[in-house]
Amino acid sequence: MADQAAIDKVVSALHWLGHDSFRLDAAIGPIYFDPYQISPGPTAALILASHEHFDHCVAEDIAKIQGPDTVICTEAECAAKLTGEVRVMKPGDRLEVKGVTVEAVPAYNTDKDFHPKAKGWLGFVVTVDGVRIYHAGDTDHIPEMAGLEVDIALLPVSGTYVMTAEQAVEAAKAIGPKLAIPMHYGAIVGGPQDAERFAQALQGVVPVKILPQE
């Protein structure tokens, strides 16, 4: 696990682009998570797409940031929509991309049917400069979270298609990251109040940072 200085450095380079979308400005170049409704930006070194839904695997958004050397890691259904260097992953897979470790972990619903476990859709744990960043994808609070060892956890909080803010609080407690960052609000469903409830409930338990949308 990373020290606080390393975590702070990564957080300073992490940009929330709305919904589940983030850009991490890493030494290898920009790493994007689930680009959706983004403006054109720096060309990606690595793109991680959690699953094939329209707000997570968007060929038009990926094209805005994809270059000839961009590597995309995703699951099979999303991969079928894309071109370029696409690496198909399933939960439990691990690979190295340009010196960055990418681990695919489960992401699924437990009390709704939008994201069935059988689909094998993904969350990701990415290790950058020794800092382990967990992008949970579209998920509920699932048992596999308790086995994660991560420094930063990006967790959905909006409810409806994913866990609610209250369920995300329990997920954060189970994971025990050094920092939790709420996501999956402000676009399709949910709003800033969900992020605020998440942060307030975790005061004194898990540090939370609500990133401004860029």
Backbone torsions as a table, in degrees:
resi	resn	phi	psi	omega
1	MET	NA	147.4	-172.7
2	ALA	-82.6	160.1	174.8
3	ASP	-84.1	169.6	-172.6
4	GLN	-64.4	-35.6	-179.0
5	ALA	-63.4	-41.1	178.8
6	ALA	-66.7	-39.8	178.2
7	ILE	-64.2	-45.1	179.7
8	ASP	-59.8	-38.1	179.9
9	LYS	-64.7	-42.8	179.1
10	VAL	-66.1	-43.6	-179.4
11	VAL	-61.2	-37.1	179.7
12	SER	-66.7	-20.4	-179.9
13	ALA	-102.2	7.4	-177.0
14	LEU	-102.3	127.1	-175.7
15	HIS	-121.7	126.8	176.0
16	TRP	-88.5	121.8	-176.4
17	LEU	-100.7	8.7	-178.7
18	GLY	104.2	151.3	178.5
19	HIS	55.4	-123.4	178.4
20	ASP	-100.2	11.1	-171.1
21	SER	-91.7	131.8	176.2
22	PHE	-137.7	153.8	167.8
23	ARG	-125.1	127.3	175.9
24	LEU	-110.3	118.3	179.2
25	ASP	-83.2	97.2	-174.2
26	ALA	-106.6	169.9	-179.6
27	ALA	-61.2	-31.8	179.9
28	ILE	-77.1	-10.2	-172.8
29	GLY	118.7	178.1	-176.2
30	PRO	-64.1	136.6	172.4
31	ILE	-112.3	122.4	-179.9
32	TYR	-107.8	140.1	173.0
33	PHE	-112.1	126.4	172.5
34	ASP	42.7	58.4	-180.0
35	PRO	-62.8	128.1	-176.8
36	TYR	-150.9	125.8	-178.9
37	GLN	52.5	43.1	-179.3
38	ILE	-96.9	157.8	170.5
39	SER	-82.5	156.3	174.2
40	PRO	-54.6	140.0	-177.1
41	GLY	-145.0	-168.7	179.5
42	PRO	-57.2	143.2	-179.4
43	THR	-62.4	132.8	-175.2
44	ALA	-75.5	138.8	164.7
45	ALA	-80.0	-38.0	-174.3
46	LEU	-145.3	134.8	174.0
47	ILE	-122.5	131.1	177.6
48	LEU	-114.5	121.1	179.8
49	ALA	-119.2	120.7	-167.7
50	SER	-75.1	-33.2	-179.2
51	HIS	-169.8	173.4	-165.3
52	GLU	-82.6	-1.0	-178.6
53	HIS	-59.6	153.0	-170.2
54	PHE	-60.6	-21.7	-178.5
55	ASP	-101.2	14.6	179.9
56	HIS	-135.0	-30.4	179.4
57	CYS	-125.3	93.6	-172.7
58	VAL	-124.1	107.2	-176.2
59	ALA	-58.4	-37.7	-178.0
60	GLU	-67.6	-38.5	177.8
61	ASP	-71.6	-40.7	178.4
62	ILE	-61.8	-37.7	179.9
63	ALA	-61.6	-27.4	-179.3
64	LYS	-66.7	-24.0	-173.3
65	ILE	-125.1	3.5	-176.0
66	GLN	-90.2	131.9	174.2
67	GLY	-119.1	-179.9	-177.7
68	PRO	-63.6	-22.9	-178.1
69	ASP	-105.8	5.3	179.8
70	THR	-68.9	134.2	173.7
71	VAL	-105.7	133.6	178.0
72	ILE	-114.0	128.7	174.8
73	CYS	-112.5	127.3	-177.6
74	THR	-162.7	-177.7	177.1
75	GLU	-92.7	171.9	-167.1
76	ALA	-62.9	-40.6	-176.8
77	GLU	-67.0	-40.1	175.6
78	CYS	-67.9	-42.0	-178.5
79	ALA	-56.0	-34.3	-178.3
80	ALA	-65.8	-18.4	-179.8
81	LYS	-89.9	-8.8	-167.3
82	LEU	-116.2	163.4	174.2
83	THR	-126.1	169.8	-179.3
84	GLY	98.9	-158.7	-179.2
85	GLU	-84.9	95.5	-175.9
86	VAL	-113.1	126.8	179.4
87	ARG	-112.1	120.0	-177.2
88	VAL	-85.0	131.9	179.9
89	MET	-127.7	157.9	172.1
90	LYS	-132.4	161.5	-178.1
91	PRO	-53.4	132.3	-178.0
92	GLY	101.3	-15.5	179.5
93	ASP	-76.3	154.6	179.4
94	ARG	-145.6	135.5	176.4
95	LEU	-148.1	167.0	178.3
96	GLU	-110.2	130.4	176.6
97	VAL	-127.0	110.1	176.4
98	LYS	54.7	35.2	178.4
99	GLY	87.8	-1.1	177.4
100	VAL	-102.5	131.4	177.7
101	THR	-85.8	127.6	178.2
102	VAL	-117.9	120.8	176.2
103	GLU	-114.0	131.6	176.3
104	ALA	-94.2	130.2	-178.7
105	VAL	-126.9	161.3	-176.8
106	PRO	-66.1	149.9	172.4
107	ALA	-147.2	119.4	-176.8
108	TYR	-163.2	165.1	176.7
109	ASN	-89.7	148.8	176.6
110	THR	-111.7	-22.5	-176.7
111	ASP	-130.7	21.1	178.6
112	LYS	-156.7	171.4	-170.2
113	ASP	-114.8	14.4	-176.3
114	PHE	-73.2	-31.0	-176.5
115	HIS	-133.3	80.3	-176.8
116	PRO	-67.3	143.2	178.6
117	LYS	-59.5	-34.2	-177.3
118	ALA	-62.7	-21.7	179.8
119	LYS	-67.4	-26.3	-178.0
120	GLY	71.2	31.3	177.6
121	TRP	-74.9	170.4	-159.0
122	LEU	-123.8	148.8	151.7
123	GLY	-110.3	170.7	-179.3
124	PHE	-133.6	143.1	165.3
125	VAL	-116.4	118.0	-177.2
126	VAL	-115.0	131.6	179.1
127	THR	-105.7	115.9	-178.5
128	VAL	-125.9	120.3	-179.6
129	ASP	52.3	38.4	177.6
130	GLY	81.8	-2.8	-179.8
131	VAL	-98.1	128.2	-178.1
132	ARG	-98.4	117.0	-176.1
133	ILE	-111.6	125.3	-179.6
134	TYR	-106.1	116.5	170.4
135	HIS	-102.9	112.3	-167.5
136	ALA	-75.0	-15.1	-173.7
137	GLY	67.8	-160.8	178.5
138	ASP	-90.9	109.1	-170.3
139	THR	-153.8	161.2	165.2
140	ASP	-97.5	-178.4	173.1
141	HIS	-72.5	107.7	-174.3
142	ILE	-113.2	154.6	-175.9
143	PRO	-58.8	-31.2	-177.1
144	GLU	-62.9	-20.6	-179.6
145	MET	-62.9	-31.8	-176.8
146	ALA	-65.2	-20.9	-179.1
147	GLY	-92.0	-1.0	-178.2
148	LEU	-79.2	142.8	171.7
149	GLU	-119.6	98.6	-174.9
150	VAL	-134.7	154.9	178.7
151	ASP	-89.3	-41.0	-177.6
152	ILE	-125.5	130.6	178.9
153	ALA	-119.6	121.0	174.8
154	LEU	-97.6	112.0	-168.3
155	LEU	-122.9	134.0	175.8
156	PRO	-71.3	145.4	-173.0
157	VAL	-134.7	1.8	-166.7
158	SER	-83.8	-16.5	-171.2
159	GLY	73.4	-168.4	-177.7
160	THR	67.5	-73.0	-177.8
161	TYR	-99.4	-15.3	-176.3
162	VAL	-137.7	-170.9	-179.7
163	MET	-70.5	151.9	174.8
164	THR	-74.7	170.7	176.3
165	ALA	-57.1	-40.6	-179.0
166	GLU	-67.2	-40.0	176.7
167	GLN	-68.5	-35.6	177.7
168	ALA	-65.6	-32.5	174.9
169	VAL	-59.9	-45.8	179.2
170	GLU	-65.1	-36.6	176.7
171	ALA	-62.9	-44.0	179.6
172	ALA	-62.5	-38.9	177.3
173	LYS	-64.2	-38.7	-179.6
174	ALA	-68.8	-36.8	-178.0
175	ILE	-77.5	-44.2	-178.9
176	GLY	67.5	46.5	177.7
177	PRO	-73.3	166.5	174.5
178	LYS	-78.0	-17.4	176.5
179	LEU	-154.6	137.3	173.7
180	ALA	-116.4	140.7	179.9
181	ILE	-128.6	121.5	-179.4
182	PRO	-76.0	150.6	177.7
183	MET	-149.2	-173.8	179.6
184	HIS	60.4	57.4	172.8
185	TYR	-156.8	159.6	174.8
186	GLY	87.9	-1.4	179.0
187	ALA	-125.7	-77.3	-176.9
188	ILE	-80.8	-46.8	-177.0
189	VAL	-154.3	155.0	177.7
190	GLY	85.3	164.0	-178.7
191	GLY	-149.6	-176.4	-178.3
192	PRO	-55.8	-28.4	-179.9
193	GLN	-62.5	-29.6	177.5
194	ASP	-68.3	-43.1	177.3
195	ALA	-63.3	-39.2	-179.1
196	GLU	-67.2	-41.7	178.8
197	ARG	-63.2	-39.7	177.2
198	PHE	-60.0	-48.5	-178.3
199	ALA	-65.2	-43.6	-177.7
200	GLN	-64.0	-39.4	-177.8
201	ALA	-70.0	-21.7	-177.7
202	LEU	-99.4	5.4	179.5
203	GLN	-57.8	129.7	179.9
204	GLY	79.3	-1.2	-179.1
205	VAL	-115.0	-59.2	176.7
206	VAL	-133.1	126.6	176.9
207	PRO	-61.2	139.7	179.9
208	VAL	-127.3	139.4	173.2
209	LYS	-126.0	123.4	174.8
210	ILE	-94.1	113.5	-178.0
211	LEU	-81.6	142.4	173.4
212	PRO	-72.4	147.8	177.4
213	GLN	-76.9	137.2	-179.8
214	GLU	-110.0	NA	NA
